[in-house]
Amino acid sequence: MQIGSLIRRAARHFKTAPCLVQDDRVMSFAEFDAATDRLGNALLASGLEPGDQVGVLLPNSIECIVAYYALAKSGLVRVGMNTRETIGDHAYKLTDSQSRAVIHPGDDDFPVEMKIDLATLNRMIDTGDSTPCSVARALDAPYRMGYTGGTTGQPKAVTLTERGELAELSAFLTDLMPDIREGDTFLHAAPIAHASGAFFLPALVRGARSLMMTKFDAAQFVDMAQAEKATLTFLVPTMLSMILEEPGCADATFDLRRIAYGASPISEAVLRRAEARFGQVFAQCYGQAESPMVITCLKPEDHDRIGSCGRPFTIVEVKVLDDDDNEVPVGETGEICCRGPQTMAYYWNRPEATAKTFRNGWLHTGDVGRMDEDGFFYILDRKNDMLISGGYNVYPREVEDILLEVEGVVEVAVIGLPDEKWGDRVHAVVSGRPGLDPDAVLKHAKSRLAGHKCPKGVDVWDSLPKSGAGKILRRKVRDDMIAGSKHREMSE
């Protein structure tokens, strides 16, 4: 099975039904199939050859999705890029991935042989050869490249295969959104370049239309979800918090039947507020670049398991291993590891890093966690983010969840600042509603946390720095604090 075959089958099944919607533009399933054929043929006619890497740097748009799946049909390898990142980030990824071309919206200069701007892209879509574009790709050959978050160094290119893409599709339709169906509307509010793009293919094969938000805005989300009767969406927890803070959310009428979330942890306080507003419709997916979106799934009926990221997807095996790769007893802490057809093939041009991550056949996620007696998994934090304060281990996520209970707090980053006495001095940076009182945040922390876990100070910022995927960048917060650029400490 090839991805292109799924597109042709959807065109045959759903014909003129709307497939993609952006503002007042509508593209049917048949039109999407034809557009990806024309663009795929035009890309090959331009001199690109199957197996070449092509960067795609486009915002949420019809053109972005057409480009993604034209590359799939033509045997070209998509290199994921995010418009929220810097020119330097883009140049690094294009060079590191050895891309021959980049599809982009503007006039920026890139270190590649071929630059395809938006006007050229649309011309290729309109005028390319209309014969079916179908370059067979081996199931284990590179299909696309995604990049790690780069939290501990330069981002690494994760090489993903067609087999892995089909496995992810199967996992979504089996466990995460099993009831997606013809006539549904999936509202793409998060970046398609990151997690939300993974939901297009499940929507396509089931005949659901994909509705694009070009850029996330909480008020616009509330309006669009109501007006378009959206039934499905994906949000990162920060987006969900912002929607709940939007004044119009309380009185809005929603048809949302399933809200998937992931990319970063969600606090119990935010989840309970969200369930009170939207109902028991939330499904969490836990994954990472090396196993995109698919490691464990917490289904709506299991959200009474506070703090759990769920049970393994049907196609995935998950264990908690110690530093010697031995499985730890139920309830004990170790590194979450997984294996299955959804994982990456390797890091591009990084054999040593690949060997370190894939040991004894298991993908080592770098996440510290445990499994309970019923097979539910719990993530404590990233191994590299753990703090040692006064000789005690402190997991920032645990502290952040407590601070998110404070009314008005929307975002939190807990970091360790260098301290001669403590080693890591636990410090919190928060953002949220205007007038947020750091004293109230610190008081709440003292009432709920052990002394070694309690922040020694709290800062309030207008907003916290985030990655292109919407994850709060603790490292950037820490660097800014140490540099003193945003420092206003509330001492204990």
Secondary structure as the mmCIF struct_conf table of DSSP 4:
data_model
#
loop_
_struct_conf.conf_type_id
_struct_conf.id
_struct_conf.beg_label_comp_id
_struct_conf.beg_label_asym_id
_struct_conf.beg_label_seq_id
_struct_conf.end_label_comp_id
_struct_conf.end_label_asym_id
_struct_conf.end_label_seq_id
HELX_RH_AL_P HELX_RH_AL_P1 ILE A 3 PHE A 14
TURN_TY1_P TURN_TY1_P1 LYS A 15 THR A 16
BEND BEND1 ALA A 17 ALA A 17
STRN STRN1 PRO A 18 GLN A 22
TURN_TY1_P TURN_TY1_P2 ASP A 23 ASP A 24
STRN STRN2 ARG A 25 SER A 28
HELX_RH_AL_P HELX_RH_AL_P2 PHE A 29 ALA A 45
TURN_TY1_P TURN_TY1_P3 SER A 46 GLY A 47
TURN_TY1_P TURN_TY1_P4 PRO A 50 GLY A 51
STRN STRN3 GLN A 53 VAL A 56
BEND BEND2 ASN A 60 SER A 61
HELX_RH_AL_P HELX_RH_AL_P3 ILE A 62 SER A 74
TURN_TY1_P TURN_TY1_P5 GLY A 75 GLY A 75
STRN STRN4 VAL A 77 GLY A 80
TURN_TY1_P TURN_TY1_P6 THR A 83 ARG A 84
BEND BEND3 GLU A 85 GLU A 85
HELX_RH_AL_P HELX_RH_AL_P4 ILE A 87 ASP A 96
TURN_TY1_P TURN_TY1_P7 SER A 97 GLN A 98
BEND BEND4 ARG A 100 ARG A 100
STRN STRN5 ALA A 101 ILE A 103
BEND BEND5 PRO A 105 GLY A 106
BEND BEND6 PRO A 111 GLU A 113
STRN STRN6 MET A 114 ILE A 116
HELX_RH_AL_P HELX_RH_AL_P5 LEU A 118 THR A 127
BEND BEND7 GLY A 128 GLY A 128
BEND BEND8 THR A 131 THR A 131
TURN_TY1_P TURN_TY1_P8 LEU A 139 ASP A 140
BEND BEND9 ALA A 141 ALA A 141
STRN STRN7 PRO A 142 TYR A 147
TURN_TY1_P TURN_TY1_P9 THR A 151 THR A 152
BEND BEND10 GLY A 153 GLN A 154
STRN STRN8 ALA A 157 THR A 161
HELX_RH_AL_P HELX_RH_AL_P6 GLU A 162 ALA A 171
HELX_RH_PI_P HELX_RH_PI_P1 PHE A 172 LEU A 176
BEND BEND11 MET A 177 MET A 177
TURN_TY1_P TURN_TY1_P10 PRO A 178 ASP A 179
TURN_TY1_P TURN_TY1_P11 GLU A 182 GLY A 183
STRN STRN9 THR A 185 HIS A 188
BEND BEND12 ALA A 190 ALA A 190
TURN_TY1_P TURN_TY1_P12 ILE A 192 HIS A 194
HELX_RH_3T_P HELX_RH_3T_P1 ALA A 195 PHE A 199
HELX_RH_AL_P HELX_RH_AL_P7 PHE A 200 ARG A 206
TURN_TY1_P TURN_TY1_P13 GLY A 207 GLY A 207
STRN STRN10 ARG A 209 MET A 212
HELX_LH_PP_P HELX_LH_PP_P1 MET A 213 MET A 213
BEND BEND13 THR A 214 LYS A 215
HELX_RH_AL_P HELX_RH_AL_P8 ALA A 218 ALA A 227
TURN_TY1_P TURN_TY1_P14 GLU A 228 LYS A 229
STRN STRN11 LEU A 232 LEU A 235
HELX_RH_AL_P HELX_RH_AL_P9 PRO A 237 GLU A 245
BEND BEND14 GLU A 246 GLU A 246
HELX_RH_3T_P HELX_RH_3T_P2 PRO A 247 CYS A 249
TURN_TY1_P TURN_TY1_P15 ALA A 250 ASP A 251
STRN STRN12 ARG A 258 GLY A 262
BEND BEND15 ALA A 263 SER A 264
HELX_RH_AL_P HELX_RH_AL_P10 GLU A 268 PHE A 278
BEND BEND16 GLN A 280 GLN A 280
STRN STRN13 PHE A 282 GLN A 288
TURN_TY1_P TURN_TY1_P16 ALA A 289 GLU A 290
STRN STRN14 SER A 291 LEU A 298
HELX_RH_3T_P HELX_RH_3T_P3 PRO A 300 ASP A 302
TURN_TY1_P TURN_TY1_P17 HIS A 303 ASP A 304
BEND BEND17 ARG A 305 ARG A 305
TURN_TY1_P TURN_TY1_P18 ILE A 306 GLY A 307
STRN STRN15 SER A 308 PRO A 312
HELX_LH_PP_P HELX_LH_PP_P2 PHE A 313 PHE A 313
TURN_TY1_P TURN_TY1_P19 THR A 314 ILE A 315
STRN STRN16 GLU A 317 LEU A 321
TURN_TY1_P TURN_TY1_P20 ASP A 323 ASP A 324
BEND BEND18 ASP A 325 ASP A 325
HELX_LH_PP_P HELX_LH_PP_P3 ASN A 326 ASN A 326
STRN STRN17 GLU A 327 GLU A 327
HELX_LH_PP_P HELX_LH_PP_P4 VAL A 328 PRO A 329
TURN_TY1_P TURN_TY1_P21 VAL A 330 GLY A 331
STRN STRN18 GLY A 334 ARG A 339
BEND BEND19 GLY A 340 GLY A 340
TURN_TY1_P TURN_TY1_P22 PRO A 341 GLN A 342
BEND BEND20 THR A 343 THR A 343
BEND BEND21 ALA A 345 ALA A 345
STRN STRN19 TYR A 346 TYR A 347
TURN_TY1_P TURN_TY1_P23 TRP A 348 ASN A 349
HELX_RH_AL_P HELX_RH_AL_P11 PRO A 351 THR A 357
STRN STRN20 PHE A 358 ARG A 359
TURN_TY1_P TURN_TY1_P24 ASN A 360 GLY A 361
STRN STRN21 TRP A 362 MET A 371
TURN_TY1_P TURN_TY1_P25 GLU A 373 ASP A 374
BEND BEND22 GLY A 375 GLY A 375
STRN STRN22 PHE A 377 ARG A 382
HELX_RH_3T_P HELX_RH_3T_P4 LYS A 383 ASP A 385
STRN STRN23 LEU A 387 SER A 389
TURN_TY1_P TURN_TY1_P26 GLY A 390 GLY A 391
STRN STRN24 TYR A 392 VAL A 394
HELX_RH_AL_P HELX_RH_AL_P12 PRO A 396 LEU A 403
TURN_TY1_P TURN_TY1_P27 LEU A 404 GLU A 405
BEND BEND23 VAL A 406 VAL A 406
TURN_TY1_P TURN_TY1_P28 GLU A 407 GLY A 408
STRN STRN25 VAL A 409 ASP A 419
TURN_TY1_P TURN_TY1_P29 GLU A 420 TRP A 422
STRN STRN26 GLY A 423 GLY A 432
BEND BEND24 ARG A 433 ARG A 433
TURN_TY1_P TURN_TY1_P30 PRO A 434 GLY A 435
HELX_RH_AL_P HELX_RH_AL_P13 PRO A 438 ARG A 448
BEND BEND25 LEU A 449 LEU A 449
TURN_TY1_P TURN_TY1_P31 GLY A 451 LYS A 453
BEND BEND26 CYS A 454 CYS A 454
BEND BEND27 LYS A 456 LYS A 456
STRN STRN27 GLY A 457 VAL A 460
BEND BEND28 ASP A 462 ASP A 462
STRN STRN28 LYS A 466 LYS A 466
TURN_TY1_P TURN_TY1_P32 GLY A 468 ALA A 469
BEND BEND29 GLY A 470 GLY A 470
STRN STRN29 ILE A 472 ILE A 472
HELX_RH_AL_P HELX_RH_AL_P14 ARG A 474 ALA A 483
TURN_TY1_P TURN_TY1_P33 GLY A 484 LYS A 486
#
